[in-house]
Amino acid sequence: MSDQIAVRETIIPGLFEVDLVLHGDSRGWFKENYQQAKMEALGLPHFEPVQNNFSYNADLGVTRGLHAEPWEKYVSVANGSVFCAWVDLRKGDSYGKVLTAKVTPDKAFFIPRGVANGYQNLEQNVTYTYLVNAHWSADAQYVSLNMFDPELNIDWPIKPDQAIVSEKDTKNPLFKDLTPMEFQP
């Protein structure tokens, strides 16, 4: 746990890791989960969230993703811990690059559009939260990817036979069957 906010770009261009500060005492803790001015001064891209989402997952091993949406996302957990995986699905040199990390209340990640995001509960009763800079829409064009595709070589802590996955996510295509995503500037 850090005593100062820090922002670092990862091996995936535009994907940033953020160290958050937890201020705690005998009652619990408090954090500034997202503070635009401070984080942009430290290198986080300009980000104007329009929607704040929470996903509560009761069971160990709940696994969601991998989804690449046409908007930026700032993810963290309100409580508990998750294993996150990201795969760059944007056309370019980093296409197919994979990054994984454990996310706890003192960590957050900024994910650019076109980078697939997935996570897995490492304990029970986890609240995963994310800010987005576009409103969700049933008409949104996004790409899903099979999170257990062997080509991705993601070392999920809870293996597929023990993971709790939606029927929809079990039908996501393999990486070899995708086309890189392109965006207008």
Beta strands, then each sheet from edge to edge (+ up, - down):
strand 1: 6-9
strand 2: 16-19
strand 3: 23-25
strand 4: 28-30
strand 5: 51-57
strand 6: 62-68
strand 7: 73-79
strand 8: 82-88
strand 9: 98-103
strand 10: 107-111
strand 11: 115-121
strand 12: 126-132
strand 13: 143-144
strand 14: 164-165
sheet 1: 1+ 2- 10+ 7- 12+ 5-
sheet 2: 3+ 4-
sheet 3: 9+ 8- 11+ 6- 13+
sheet 4: 9+ 8- 11+ 6- 14-
end
